[in-house]
Amino acid sequence: MTIQNIKQLLSINPNRKIYRSDNPIVYEQNIYYREYQELNNRQSDAVFMQTQGILLQLLSQFLALVDFKKGSSSKIPSVILDAIRFIQINLSADIKVTYLAKRANLQADYFSRIFLKHSGERPLQYIQARRIERAQYLIVTTDLPFSKIAEVTGFQDIHYFFKVFKKQTQMTPREYALKNHFV
């Protein structure tokens, strides 16, 4: 069943590619997102629904392995999921909570509260945590200097980058790199 689902998914979604790179600088370029968006815009409603159904079937196989307690999970509002997606794609940009709230058509305070409720973190904390995760990944997988890593992860000031990195990981970027044997 799984192989049939994957074959069907590939046949109804031609020209979908996974760009073979572990480097977010490569795979998170706007050109790829525009390309995916254009493919989505040209897709018929029937193909879209069929694709979603197959993906849900595939995902359900993984969820069946996890023991979920009834009522323990609440549905995450689409505005929060959209904000999380936006953050992930735009980590290098100067992301403001007011902008995220405006995108969600909500007041900043209310947006911040529901973001906290559903993510466990305030929006700025969440953004910083994702930036540091990306920095850790870049430290381990590239030979970029720390100044460039700070820049591509959205930190305008290298000293602030070091401060936040140390606060979240309890080590400096250099110590992190040395610990992971990549310097």
LUMVEX-806300 format. One record per residue: residue number from 1; residue in three letters; x, y, z of N, C-alpha, C in turn. Coordinates in pm, 1 decimal. Example, Ala and Ser with C-alpha at 12.3 -4.5 7.8 and 13.67 -1.06 7.14 Angstrom:
{1, ALA, {1319.0, -569.0, 780.0}, {1230.0, -450.0, 780.0}, {1320.0, -330.0, 780.0}}
{2, SER, {1285.0, -225.0, 708.0}, {1367.0, -106.0, 714.0}, {1290.0, 3.0, 787.0}}
***
This chain:
{1, MET, {82.7, -120.2, 0.0}, {0.0, 0.0, 0.0}, {86.5, 125.8, 0.0}}
{2, THR, {192.1, 129.6, 81.1}, {277.7, 247.8, 90.1}, {346.2, 275.5, -42.5}}
{3, ILE, {400.4, 172.4, -105.3}, {469.4, 190.5, -232.9}, {371.4, 239.3, -339.2}}
{4, GLN, {250.9, 184.5, -340.4}, {149.0, 228.8, -436.1}, {114.4, 376.0, -412.5}}
{5, ASN, {101.5, 415.3, -286.3}, {71.1, 554.9, -254.6}, {181.5, 647.6, -304.2}}
{6, ILE, {305.2, 609.4, -280.4}, {417.5, 693.7, -323.3}, {422.7, 702.3, -475.0}}
{7, LYS, {402.6, 590.0, -543.0}, {401.4, 591.9, -690.4}, {289.3, 681.4, -742.4}}
{8, GLN, {172.1, 672.0, -680.6}, {59.1, 756.4, -721.4}, {89.4, 903.9, -695.7}}
{9, LEU, {149.0, 932.9, -581.4}, {186.2, 1069.4, -545.3}, {282.9, 1128.2, -647.9}}
{10, LEU, {380.9, 1048.9, -687.2}, {478.0, 1094.6, -787.3}, {414.4, 1112.1, -925.2}}
{11, SER, {321.7, 1023.8, -959.5}, {261.6, 1032.8, -1092.9}, {167.4, 1152.8, -1106.9}}
{12, ILE, {98.6, 1190.0, -998.3}, {6.0, 1303.7, -1009.3}, {73.9, 1437.6, -980.1}}
{13, ASN, {198.6, 1432.7, -935.8}, {274.2, 1553.9, -905.9}, {406.5, 1555.3, -982.6}}
{14, PRO, {400.7, 1562.5, -1115.8}, {525.1, 1563.7, -1192.8}, {602.0, 1694.0, -1168.6}}
{15, ASN, {729.5, 1688.9, -1192.5}, {818.6, 1806.2, -1181.7}, {841.0, 1852.5, -1039.0}}
{16, ARG, {803.9, 1772.0, -941.7}, {835.3, 1805.8, -802.6}, {974.2, 1750.5, -775.8}}
{17, LYS, {1058.6, 1831.9, -718.5}, {1196.4, 1789.4, -695.9}, {1235.8, 1814.7, -551.8}}
{18, ILE, {1323.5, 1732.3, -503.3}, {1390.3, 1759.4, -376.8}, {1531.9, 1798.3, -416.0}}
{19, TYR, {1566.4, 1920.7, -388.9}, {1698.3, 1967.9, -424.3}, {1799.2, 1904.9, -330.0}}
{20, ARG, {1891.0, 1835.4, -384.2}, {1985.5, 1755.3, -306.2}, {2092.4, 1841.4, -241.4}}
{21, SER, {2056.6, 1895.9, -128.2}, {2150.5, 1975.7, -52.0}, {2105.9, 1976.6, 93.0}}
{22, ASP, {2201.9, 1969.9, 181.8}, {2172.6, 1982.9, 323.6}, {2190.3, 2126.4, 369.0}}
{23, ASN, {2219.4, 2213.2, 276.4}, {2248.8, 2351.6, 308.7}, {2123.6, 2436.6, 289.0}}
{24, PRO, {2069.2, 2495.6, 396.1}, {1948.0, 2576.4, 381.5}, {1967.6, 2696.8, 291.1}}
{25, ILE, {2090.6, 2740.8, 275.5}, {2115.8, 2851.4, 183.0}, {2077.5, 2808.7, 41.8}}
{26, VAL, {2094.2, 2679.3, 11.6}, {2058.4, 2627.7, -120.5}, {1910.1, 2595.3, -128.7}}
{27, TYR, {1858.6, 2516.0, -33.0}, {1721.7, 2467.0, -48.9}, {1614.6, 2564.3, -3.8}}
{28, GLU, {1649.2, 2674.5, 60.4}, {1548.1, 2771.2, 101.1}, {1554.6, 2899.7, 19.8}}
{29, GLN, {1590.5, 2887.2, -105.4}, {1592.6, 3004.7, -191.8}, {1451.1, 3033.4, -241.6}}
{30, ASN, {1420.4, 3160.1, -252.6}, {1286.2, 3200.1, -295.6}, {1247.9, 3142.1, -431.2}}
{31, ILE, {1346.0, 3121.6, -518.1}, {1314.0, 3068.1, -650.4}, {1246.7, 2931.7, -639.4}}
{32, TYR, {1289.5, 2849.0, -544.9}, {1228.2, 2717.6, -528.8}, {1086.8, 2730.3, -473.5}}
{33, TYR, {1066.2, 2821.2, -380.3}, {931.9, 2839.9, -324.1}, {836.9, 2894.9, -429.8}}
{34, ARG, {886.6, 2987.4, -511.6}, {802.2, 3039.0, -620.5}, {768.1, 2928.3, -718.4}}
{35, GLU, {865.3, 2842.5, -747.4}, {843.2, 2730.3, -838.2}, {737.7, 2636.0, -781.2}}
{36, TYR, {749.3, 2602.7, -652.3}, {650.4, 2516.5, -588.3}, {513.0, 2583.4, -588.1}}
{37, GLN, {510.1, 2712.8, -559.0}, {382.8, 2784.9, -556.8}, {317.7, 2783.5, -693.8}}
{38, GLU, {397.4, 2801.6, -798.0}, {344.1, 2799.0, -934.3}, {288.3, 2660.4, -966.6}}
{39, LEU, {359.7, 2555.9, -927.2}, {307.7, 2420.2, -948.2}, {177.0, 2400.9, -871.8}}
{40, ASN, {170.3, 2452.4, -749.8}, {46.5, 2442.4, -671.1}, {-67.2, 2518.3, -738.0}}
{41, ASN, {-38.5, 2635.8, -792.0}, {-142.5, 2717.2, -855.6}, {-198.0, 2650.4, -980.7}}
{42, ARG, {-115.6, 2573.6, -1050.7}, {-159.6, 2506.7, -1173.8}, {-229.6, 2374.5, -1145.3}}
{43, GLN, {-221.2, 2325.9, -1023.0}, {-277.7, 2197.2, -986.4}, {-430.1, 2208.8, -972.9}}
{44, SER, {-500.4, 2111.8, -1026.7}, {-646.7, 2112.7, -1015.2}, {-686.6, 2080.8, -872.0}}
{45, ASP, {-809.0, 2117.9, -837.9}, {-859.5, 2088.4, -702.8}, {-861.2, 1938.1, -676.6}}
{46, ALA, {-895.2, 1860.1, -778.9}, {-901.8, 1714.8, -761.9}, {-763.3, 1657.2, -730.4}}
{47, VAL, {-661.5, 1702.4, -803.5}, {-524.8, 1653.6, -779.5}, {-476.0, 1700.1, -643.0}}
{48, PHE, {-509.0, 1823.1, -606.2}, {-470.2, 1873.8, -474.9}, {-529.5, 1787.0, -364.5}}
{49, MET, {-659.4, 1756.7, -374.5}, {-726.4, 1676.1, -272.6}, {-668.2, 1534.2, -269.0}}
{50, GLN, {-641.2, 1478.5, -385.9}, {-584.7, 1343.8, -391.5}, {-444.7, 1342.8, -328.0}}
{51, THR, {-365.2, 1444.6, -356.5}, {-231.4, 1456.5, -298.5}, {-240.4, 1465.4, -146.8}}
{52, GLN, {-329.4, 1550.3, -97.6}, {-345.4, 1565.3, 46.9}, {-388.7, 1433.9, 111.3}}
{53, GLY, {-479.8, 1363.7, 45.1}, {-527.6, 1236.1, 97.4}, {-415.6, 1132.8, 107.1}}
{54, ILE, {-333.9, 1124.9, 3.5}, {-222.0, 1029.6, 4.6}, {-123.5, 1066.7, 114.8}}
{55, LEU, {-92.3, 1195.0, 125.6}, {0.7, 1238.7, 230.1}, {-54.1, 1206.4, 369.3}}
{56, LEU, {-183.2, 1225.5, 388.4}, {-244.6, 1192.8, 517.5}, {-238.7, 1042.1, 545.2}}
{57, GLN, {-259.5, 962.0, 441.8}, {-248.7, 817.1, 459.9}, {-106.7, 778.0, 500.0}}
{58, LEU, {-8.3, 835.8, 433.0}, {131.1, 805.5, 465.7}, {164.5, 850.6, 607.5}}
{59, LEU, {121.2, 969.6, 642.2}, {147.1, 1022.5, 775.9}, {78.3, 939.3, 883.0}}
{60, SER, {-40.6, 891.4, 853.6}, {-115.2, 814.2, 953.1}, {-42.3, 686.6, 993.1}}
{61, GLN, {38.1, 632.3, 903.9}, {114.6, 512.4, 937.5}, {215.7, 540.9, 1048.5}}
{62, PHE, {273.1, 661.8, 1047.9}, {366.9, 699.4, 1153.0}, {292.9, 731.9, 1282.5}}
{63, LEU, {178.9, 798.1, 1269.5}, {102.6, 834.3, 1388.2}, {45.5, 712.2, 1458.6}}
{64, ALA, {18.3, 607.8, 1384.0}, {-35.4, 485.4, 1443.5}, {66.5, 422.3, 1538.3}}
{65, LEU, {193.4, 453.2, 1518.5}, {297.8, 397.1, 1603.5}, {310.8, 470.1, 1736.5}}
{66, VAL, {250.5, 588.7, 1745.6}, {260.8, 670.0, 1865.6}, {131.9, 656.7, 1945.9}}
{67, ASP, {145.7, 641.5, 2075.6}, {30.2, 627.9, 2162.5}, {-16.4, 766.6, 2207.8}}
{68, PHE, {-120.0, 818.2, 2142.3}, {-173.8, 948.3, 2180.0}, {-286.7, 929.6, 2279.8}}
{69, LYS, {-287.4, 1015.6, 2379.2}, {-395.7, 1011.8, 2476.9}, {-508.2, 1100.5, 2425.5}}
{70, LYS, {-632.0, 1055.8, 2445.0}, {-745.6, 1134.2, 2399.8}, {-748.9, 1267.6, 2471.8}}
{71, GLY, {-772.5, 1371.7, 2394.8}, {-785.9, 1504.9, 2451.7}, {-654.0, 1570.0, 2488.9}}
{72, SER, {-541.8, 1503.2, 2469.2}, {-414.4, 1562.0, 2509.5}, {-361.3, 1661.4, 2406.9}}
{73, SER, {-410.5, 1655.3, 2287.3}, {-361.7, 1749.4, 2186.7}, {-477.0, 1836.9, 2138.2}}
{74, SER, {-447.8, 1963.4, 2122.1}, {-549.3, 2053.2, 2068.8}, {-508.4, 2091.5, 1927.7}}
{75, LYS, {-604.9, 2130.2, 1851.5}, {-575.7, 2170.3, 1714.8}, {-506.3, 2305.5, 1715.2}}
{76, ILE, {-402.2, 2315.7, 1633.8}, {-327.8, 2440.4, 1623.3}, {-395.4, 2526.1, 1516.3}}
{77, PRO, {-429.9, 2649.4, 1549.7}, {-495.7, 2736.6, 1450.6}, {-407.3, 2756.2, 1327.7}}
{78, SER, {-470.2, 2767.6, 1213.0}, {-396.1, 2782.5, 1087.9}, {-309.5, 2908.7, 1087.7}}
{79, VAL, {-352.2, 3014.0, 1158.6}, {-270.6, 3136.1, 1161.6}, {-137.7, 3111.6, 1232.9}}
{80, ILE, {-137.2, 3022.5, 1331.1}, {-13.6, 2989.1, 1402.5}, {73.4, 2900.3, 1314.4}}
{81, LEU, {13.1, 2803.5, 1249.7}, {89.5, 2718.2, 1157.7}, {150.5, 2801.7, 1044.7}}
{82, ASP, {74.0, 2897.6, 993.9}, {125.1, 2984.8, 889.2}, {241.8, 3069.6, 940.3}}
{83, ALA, {230.1, 3119.7, 1062.4}, {338.5, 3199.7, 1121.1}, {464.2, 3114.6, 1138.3}}
{84, ILE, {447.7, 2992.5, 1183.9}, {561.9, 2902.4, 1201.9}, {629.1, 2874.0, 1067.6}}
{85, ARG, {549.0, 2849.3, 966.9}, {602.7, 2826.1, 832.2}, {676.3, 2949.3, 782.5}}
{86, PHE, {616.2, 3065.5, 800.7}, {678.7, 3190.2, 757.3}, {812.5, 3211.5, 827.9}}
{87, ILE, {815.3, 3186.6, 956.5}, {938.3, 3203.0, 1035.0}, {1046.5, 3111.6, 979.4}}
{88, GLN, {1011.8, 2986.6, 958.2}, {1110.7, 2888.6, 910.7}, {1169.2, 2928.5, 776.0}}
{89, ILE, {1086.2, 2979.5, 688.6}, {1131.9, 3017.2, 554.8}, {1211.0, 3147.4, 556.2}}
{90, ASN, {1179.9, 3236.5, 648.8}, {1237.9, 3370.7, 648.3}, {1328.0, 3399.0, 767.9}}
{91, LEU, {1398.8, 3298.1, 815.9}, {1482.6, 3317.3, 934.4}, {1585.5, 3428.5, 918.5}}
{92, SER, {1634.3, 3449.9, 799.4}, {1738.2, 3551.9, 780.8}, {1680.4, 3693.7, 779.9}}
{93, ALA, {1549.6, 3705.7, 768.4}, {1485.9, 3838.0, 763.6}, {1464.7, 3893.8, 904.1}}
{94, ASP, {1438.9, 4021.5, 909.6}, {1407.3, 4088.1, 1036.6}, {1258.0, 4066.3, 1062.6}}
{95, ILE, {1225.7, 3962.7, 1137.7}, {1086.3, 3923.8, 1161.0}, {1036.1, 3991.0, 1288.3}}
{96, LYS, {930.1, 4067.6, 1275.9}, {868.1, 4136.3, 1389.7}, {737.2, 4067.1, 1426.0}}
{97, VAL, {707.8, 4062.6, 1553.4}, {582.6, 4003.2, 1600.9}, {464.5, 4081.6, 1544.3}}
{98, THR, {478.4, 4211.7, 1535.6}, {369.2, 4293.2, 1480.2}, {339.2, 4253.3, 1335.7}}
{99, TYR, {443.5, 4219.6, 1260.7}, {422.4, 4177.6, 1122.6}, {352.1, 4041.2, 1118.1}}
{100, LEU, {395.7, 3948.4, 1202.8}, {330.8, 3816.7, 1207.5}, {184.3, 3830.4, 1246.4}}
{101, ALA, {156.9, 3917.4, 1344.7}, {18.7, 3940.2, 1389.1}, {-64.3, 4001.6, 1277.5}}
{102, LYS, {-4.5, 4096.1, 1206.5}, {-75.9, 4160.8, 1094.7}, {-108.4, 4058.2, 986.1}}
{103, ARG, {-13.6, 3969.5, 958.0}, {-37.7, 3863.3, 858.3}, {-154.2, 3774.5, 901.8}}
{104, ALA, {-167.2, 3754.5, 1034.7}, {-273.6, 3670.3, 1088.8}, {-402.8, 3748.4, 1110.7}}
{105, ASN, {-396.9, 3878.9, 1084.9}, {-511.0, 3967.3, 1104.6}, {-554.8, 3969.3, 1251.2}}
{106, LEU, {-455.3, 3972.1, 1340.3}, {-480.8, 3973.1, 1484.0}, {-400.1, 4084.7, 1548.8}}
{107, GLN, {-441.3, 4124.6, 1668.0}, {-361.8, 4220.1, 1744.5}, {-237.7, 4148.3, 1796.3}}
{108, ALA, {-128.2, 4221.5, 1808.2}, {0.5, 4162.3, 1844.9}, {-5.5, 4089.2, 1979.4}}
{109, ASP, {-70.2, 4148.7, 2080.1}, {-78.1, 4084.2, 2211.7}, {-155.7, 3952.5, 2205.5}}
{110, TYR, {-269.6, 3956.0, 2137.4}, {-350.6, 3834.9, 2125.7}, {-275.7, 3728.9, 2046.5}}
{111, PHE, {-213.7, 3769.6, 1935.3}, {-134.9, 3676.5, 1855.1}, {-26.1, 3611.6, 1939.9}}
{112, SER, {42.1, 3692.5, 2017.7}, {150.5, 3643.5, 2102.7}, {98.9, 3540.8, 2203.9}}
{113, ARG, {-17.8, 3567.1, 2261.8}, {-75.6, 3474.4, 2359.3}, {-112.4, 3340.4, 2295.8}}
{114, ILE, {-177.6, 3344.9, 2178.8}, {-216.9, 3216.9, 2118.2}, {-94.2, 3143.9, 2061.1}}
{115, PHE, {6.3, 3219.2, 2017.5}, {129.7, 3156.4, 1972.0}, {193.8, 3081.4, 2089.1}}
{116, LEU, {200.0, 3145.8, 2204.0}, {255.2, 3083.4, 2324.8}, {175.7, 2959.1, 2362.9}}
{117, LYS, {44.9, 2970.7, 2359.5}, {-41.8, 2859.3, 2396.6}, {-16.9, 2736.5, 2309.1}}
{118, HIS, {5.1, 2758.4, 2179.8}, {15.2, 2645.4, 2087.2}, {157.8, 2602.3, 2055.7}}
{119, SER, {254.7, 2687.2, 2081.3}, {393.6, 2649.3, 2051.7}, {476.2, 2628.6, 2178.3}}
{120, GLY, {427.1, 2682.4, 2289.2}, {502.1, 2671.7, 2413.6}, {606.0, 2781.1, 2431.0}}
{121, GLU, {616.8, 2869.7, 2333.5}, {714.4, 2979.2, 2338.8}, {650.0, 3106.8, 2285.7}}
{122, ARG, {698.2, 3219.2, 2335.8}, {659.2, 3347.6, 2278.3}, {718.3, 3355.7, 2137.9}}
{123, PRO, {658.2, 3433.7, 2048.7}, {709.1, 3440.3, 1911.4}, {857.8, 3474.8, 1900.6}}
{124, LEU, {904.8, 3573.8, 1974.8}, {1046.4, 3610.0, 1964.7}, {1136.5, 3498.8, 2016.4}}
{125, GLN, {1095.4, 3432.3, 2124.1}, {1173.0, 3318.6, 2174.5}, {1177.9, 3207.4, 2070.3}}
{126, TYR, {1063.7, 3183.9, 2007.5}, {1055.2, 3079.6, 1904.9}, {1147.6, 3112.9, 1787.9}}
{127, ILE, {1143.8, 3237.8, 1743.9}, {1228.5, 3280.5, 1631.4}, {1375.9, 3262.2, 1667.1}}
{128, GLN, {1414.1, 3306.6, 1785.4}, {1554.2, 3292.9, 1825.8}, {1595.6, 3146.2, 1836.4}}
{129, ALA, {1508.6, 3063.7, 1889.8}, {1540.4, 2920.9, 1902.1}, {1560.8, 2857.6, 1764.9}}
{130, ARG, {1475.0, 2891.4, 1668.7}, {1491.1, 2836.6, 1533.7}, {1618.7, 2889.9, 1468.1}}
{131, ARG, {1651.0, 3015.2, 1493.8}, {1774.2, 3071.8, 1438.1}, {1897.2, 3001.5, 1494.2}}
{132, ILE, {1895.8, 2974.1, 1622.9}, {2009.7, 2905.6, 1684.5}, {2016.8, 2761.0, 1634.7}}
{133, GLU, {1903.0, 2694.9, 1618.4}, {1903.7, 2559.5, 1561.1}, {1965.6, 2561.6, 1421.8}}
{134, ARG, {1927.1, 2660.2, 1340.7}, {1983.5, 2672.9, 1206.1}, {2132.8, 2701.4, 1214.0}}
{135, ALA, {2173.8, 2786.1, 1307.2}, {2316.3, 2817.0, 1323.9}, {2393.3, 2690.5, 1361.8}}
{136, GLN, {2337.7, 2611.3, 1452.6}, {2403.7, 2486.4, 1491.0}, {2420.9, 2395.9, 1369.4}}
{137, TYR, {2317.3, 2387.7, 1289.5}, {2322.6, 2305.3, 1169.3}, {2431.8, 2356.0, 1074.9}}
{138, LEU, {2437.0, 2487.3, 1055.0}, {2537.2, 2544.2, 964.9}, {2678.5, 2526.8, 1019.5}}
{139, ILE, {2694.0, 2537.7, 1148.5}, {2826.0, 2517.7, 1209.6}, {2875.5, 2376.0, 1181.9}}
{140, VAL, {2784.9, 2280.2, 1192.1}, {2822.6, 2140.0, 1176.0}, {2839.1, 2101.8, 1028.7}}
{141, THR, {2762.7, 2161.4, 939.4}, {2760.5, 2114.7, 800.4}, {2833.4, 2203.7, 700.9}}
{142, THR, {2879.8, 2320.8, 744.6}, {2948.7, 2409.7, 650.7}, {3078.8, 2458.9, 712.5}}
{143, ASP, {3154.0, 2530.8, 631.5}, {3275.7, 2594.2, 682.9}, {3260.7, 2746.2, 681.8}}
{144, LEU, {3136.3, 2792.0, 689.4}, {3110.8, 2935.8, 691.8}, {3167.3, 2997.1, 819.7}}
{145, PRO, {3220.1, 3118.3, 809.5}, {3265.6, 3186.0, 931.9}, {3144.1, 3222.1, 1018.3}}
{146, PHE, {3167.1, 3237.8, 1147.6}, {3057.2, 3267.6, 1239.4}, {2985.4, 3396.7, 1201.4}}
{147, SER, {3057.0, 3492.8, 1147.4}, {2993.1, 3618.7, 1107.0}, {2890.5, 3595.0, 996.3}}
{148, LYS, {2921.9, 3507.3, 901.5}, {2828.9, 3475.8, 792.6}, {2711.2, 3394.2, 845.3}}
{149, ILE, {2738.6, 3301.1, 936.4}, {2630.9, 3221.5, 996.5}, {2535.1, 3313.5, 1071.7}}
{150, ALA, {2591.0, 3409.0, 1144.6}, {2506.1, 3504.7, 1215.6}, {2417.9, 3580.1, 1116.1}}
{151, GLU, {2476.3, 3621.6, 1006.7}, {2402.6, 3698.7, 905.3}, {2290.6, 3617.1, 842.2}}
{152, VAL, {2320.6, 3493.4, 799.6}, {2218.7, 3413.9, 730.3}, {2112.1, 3358.8, 824.7}}
{153, THR, {2136.8, 3366.2, 954.3}, {2034.5, 3322.3, 1049.4}, {1958.9, 3440.5, 1109.6}}
{154, GLY, {1980.8, 3558.7, 1054.9}, {1899.8, 3673.3, 1093.9}, {1953.3, 3758.5, 1206.1}}
{155, PHE, {2075.9, 3735.3, 1247.8}, {2136.2, 3817.8, 1352.4}, {2218.5, 3927.6, 1284.5}}
{156, GLN, {2180.9, 4052.3, 1308.5}, {2250.1, 4165.4, 1247.5}, {2380.4, 4197.4, 1320.3}}
{157, ASP, {2391.1, 4154.2, 1444.6}, {2506.7, 4186.1, 1529.0}, {2571.5, 4054.5, 1574.4}}
{158, ILE, {2697.5, 4036.1, 1540.3}, {2768.7, 3912.8, 1574.9}, {2776.9, 3892.0, 1725.4}}
{159, HIS, {2791.8, 4000.2, 1800.9}, {2801.6, 3988.5, 1946.1}, {2668.7, 3940.3, 2005.4}}
{160, TYR, {2558.1, 3989.7, 1950.1}, {2427.0, 3944.1, 1995.6}, {2407.1, 3796.5, 1959.3}}
{161, PHE, {2452.2, 3758.2, 1841.9}, {2446.7, 3618.1, 1800.0}, {2520.7, 3529.5, 1900.8}}
{162, PHE, {2642.7, 3569.1, 1937.8}, {2720.2, 3491.3, 2035.2}, {2647.3, 3483.4, 2169.3}}
{163, LYS, {2588.4, 3594.2, 2212.1}, {2517.6, 3598.8, 2340.4}, {2396.9, 3503.5, 2339.8}}
{164, VAL, {2316.0, 3510.3, 2235.1}, {2197.1, 3425.4, 2226.2}, {2237.8, 3278.5, 2210.3}}
{165, PHE, {2338.1, 3253.1, 2129.3}, {2385.5, 3116.4, 2109.4}, {2429.4, 3055.7, 2242.1}}
{166, LYS, {2509.4, 3131.8, 2316.5}, {2560.0, 3083.2, 2446.2}, {2444.6, 3060.4, 2544.2}}
{167, LYS, {2347.2, 3151.3, 2544.6}, {2233.4, 3138.8, 2635.8}, {2153.3, 3011.5, 2605.2}}
{168, GLN, {2135.9, 2980.0, 2478.0}, {2052.6, 2865.4, 2441.8}, {2127.0, 2732.6, 2444.5}}
{169, THR, {2258.7, 2734.5, 2421.3}, {2331.9, 2608.0, 2411.9}, {2431.7, 2587.1, 2525.7}}
{170, GLN, {2450.0, 2689.9, 2608.4}, {2547.7, 2687.5, 2716.8}, {2691.4, 2672.3, 2666.8}}
{171, MET, {2714.4, 2709.2, 2540.9}, {2849.7, 2712.0, 2487.0}, {2856.4, 2812.3, 2372.6}}
{172, THR, {2976.6, 2860.1, 2345.9}, {2994.2, 2953.9, 2236.0}, {2987.1, 2876.8, 2104.6}}
{173, PRO, {2966.2, 2947.4, 1993.5}, {2968.3, 2878.4, 1864.1}, {3099.5, 2801.8, 1841.5}}
{174, ARG, {3211.3, 2861.1, 1882.3}, {3340.9, 2794.0, 1865.6}, {3347.2, 2666.3, 1949.2}}
{175, GLU, {3302.3, 2673.3, 2074.3}, {3299.9, 2554.6, 2159.1}, {3208.2, 2447.6, 2098.9}}
{176, TYR, {3095.7, 2491.6, 2044.3}, {3002.4, 2398.4, 1980.6}, {3068.0, 2329.8, 1861.2}}
{177, ALA, {3138.1, 2408.8, 1779.4}, {3206.8, 2353.5, 1662.7}, {3315.9, 2255.2, 1705.8}}
{178, LEU, {3392.6, 2291.5, 1806.1}, {3499.8, 2203.5, 1855.4}, {3443.0, 2074.1, 1911.2}}
{179, LYS, {3333.3, 2085.8, 1984.7}, {3268.9, 1967.7, 2044.0}, {3221.8, 1871.4, 1935.8}}
{180, ASN, {3178.7, 1928.0, 1824.9}, {3128.8, 1846.4, 1714.2}, {3237.2, 1814.7, 1611.1}}
{181, HIS, {3362.6, 1850.0, 1643.6}, {3479.4, 1814.4, 1561.9}, {3474.1, 1867.9, 1419.1}}
{182, PHE, {3420.7, 1986.5, 1402.6}, {3413.1, 2042.8, 1269.1}, {3493.0, 2171.1, 1254.2}}
{183, VAL, {3583.4, 2199.2, 1345.5}, {3672.8, 2315.5, 1330.0}, {3814.4, 2266.7, 1330.6}}
***
